[in-house]
């Protein structure tokens, strides 16, 4: 008969060591104050998200992965690309975490690192940004045409009636229009890029 003193306690669970390097990088690269480090894993964001069913990780889980230093898994996730920036999660977050802004940062980082499974959304994002930098506004006809020619060429004939209707009703222009003082906008964007590069440099 074994005595109580002979019973060995169950092995303790392995200690998980947080790697906050990736978390700090995301926080630093997010415009304004992200408050990402304040996430309490309550799940309100995922419960408020209309697109959560299509995400491979809920925002709550994605933020936990960021805190764990799972850089590649996070940047390969489809979650930031599924986010529609409706800001339901931001409004309802009890910690006032700027979730949508963090998603923009993760998309930018994924594009830089080329860590994404499907290039459709990143290509669309890059085309949109390129056109805004060139014209100062979105150029819908060029954006849709370039996007569908590259990714969904067989869908173009079926979209022709809708495109024709938008053009005839002047809801969309066939030619791009630049905003006034485009040089000022380009100077602002160039300065923003320089500051972003400076912020990413390691501190000596």
Steps between C-alpha positions, in 0.01 A plus 500: 500500500650830390532772753393856427863602509576256216257661256684718251335828400400531134763663279457874480395651171785644294550869551412709196739785441350802332691648209387860480738598220236455231233668715721805549572515127130496413426766763778726372391466139133570565398861449401681817455304822391143426458388867561147371690410817179569698307209342344284775390217266130551571393411145265796454673585173433161342143498627442842343665425165265436204785326314630281785358179349738533204809574709745221576572671834275735695657835588529385862694191397714699257598743776593209726719365219665840467576501871649150463733622225342286226601741225473275195167344603352845567616654173375198303157521661208613285346691792636848415390457138148390598461805729264751334593790732144542627639593846233301689780335696667831581178655628424201723849419626503556881872581484468743207746301288518648150448163335431617145818711501700196611351304210626765256847466651496121469396525135789736430746272678368192316549673164855602591589149614303334216331279759150436370330196352295680235629804310152623398442735795863625524504575126172691528634696798821591319315606184266718705790667684693554176201676343442721803868599494480573127165680482421592861179296492369161401464433127223241507492409131875441483505323836223255412631439148856428612385283789261285299735464203766360731292283733154440350516557123206268430271715714554816296235432230234450766589830664477701179129597536558636851812688390316648201214611722735674743682673216184624325355628829832672576548304820845398378746671268687314228794738534687577824480846655775642715425711804626855520844552653599138444865599558418593858338162562799318350733700724294405807498132403873503433567654840275240666699221332827653621371518857378140478842380385666700777267347761589148383875547542639321805612724780879490537 
